[in-house]
Amino acid sequence: MACSFEAKSQEAWNAFNMTEASNNHMVTDDPSVARSLKALRIGDQIRVRGYLVDYTVFKDGRPGGTRVSSEVRTDTGNGACEVLYVESLDLLGSANRAWRITYKAGLILLLLSVLAWIALPVKYND
């Protein structure tokens, strides 16, 4: 997923400092950290511990692509991404938790309703 942003007015866009935005690619070889990263949702607040890395992807023994981490905060555009090797991750706060629970409960109720509609015989009055 790429880092993107927009402004609804030129004034807001002019006030935006591009060097305060960051696109972070997070990699790990720890299965539990990988599960934690996959479970994150937009708005979650996290604490990450790790370090900047560069990496090359190999396919059939040949290099398929290299990603180099930015090491300064003043760059922008293509190549300004940070690549972070994640050693540990802590979820500090989950945004929209009540809505997520409500959404899941609604999906379960919908599924149960459909199953009940299919499973229960219909009696017709003649």
N, C-alpha and C positions, 0 to 999 in steps of 0.2 A: 504494500500500500504506500502510495507516495504522499509526501507532505504537501498540502495545498491550503490555500486561504484566499479570502476575498473580502472586499470592503463594499459597503453600500453607498459610500459617498467618496468623492475625491479627497475631501478633508480628512476622513478617517484613513484613507490609503496613504496620504502624505505624512500622517502622524505615525504610521507603522514603520518599525525599524526591522529591516530584513535580517539583520545580524542577531536578532533575538528569537528568530524561528530556527528550528532545527529538525532535520530529517534523520532519524536514527535507525540504522539497521542493527538488529540484535541477533547475535548468534551464540550458540552454546553447544557443548557436547554432553551436558548433564541432562538425562531424561526427565528428572523432576523439575528442573528449571525450564526445560522446553515445554512441559505440560503447563506450568504456571504462566509462561509467556502466551501460550495458545488460549488460555482461559481469560486473559485480559479483555476488557471491553472499553469502548470510548468513554472517557470521563474518569476512569479509575486513576487513583493516585498511588504511585508506587515509589519505592526506593530500590535502586539498582546498584549493585557493586560489580565492577569489572574493569576492563581496560580496553583502550583503542587498539584495533588490529587491522591488518590488511589480509586479504585472502584471495586464493585462486581456486576456482572450481575446475576439476578435471573430469573429463568424460572419455572413456576408453583409453586412459593413460595420457591423453593430450589436454593441455590447458584449454578450457572453454570460455574463460572470462575471469578477470581480476577486478576486485573492488578495493580501492585504497581509501583509508579513512582520512578525513580532514583533520588537521591538527590545530586549526586556528578558528576563532569565532567571528572573524570579520569577512569570511568568504561567503559568497552567495551563488546560487545557480547550480548547474551541473558540476558535480565533483565536490560539493560542499557538505556532503553527507558524512556523518560519523558512523563508523562501524564499531560496535561495542561487543566484546566478548563478555557475556554475562556469567559471573560466578555465582551470584545469589540475587534473589528478587523478593521483596516484601510488599504485600498489598497493604497500603496504609488506609485506604478508604475506597469504597465502591460507590460510584455515582449511579443514581437512578435505581437503587436496589429495590425500592418498593414497586416501581414500575416493572422491573424485570420479574419479580415474584408474581405480580398481578398478571402479566403477560403469560407466564408459564402456567399459572392456575387456569387462565382462560382457555389456553390450548388443551389442557387436560380435560376441562369440562366440555369443550366442544367435541373432543374425541369420544368421551363417554356418552355424550348425547347421541352422536352418530351411531355408535355401537348399540345403544339401547334402542334406537329407532329401527335398526336392522334386525336385532335379535328378538324384540317383542312382537308377538303376533298382533295383527290389526283386526279388530272386530267391527264388522259392518252391521248397521241396523237396517233391516229390510222393511 
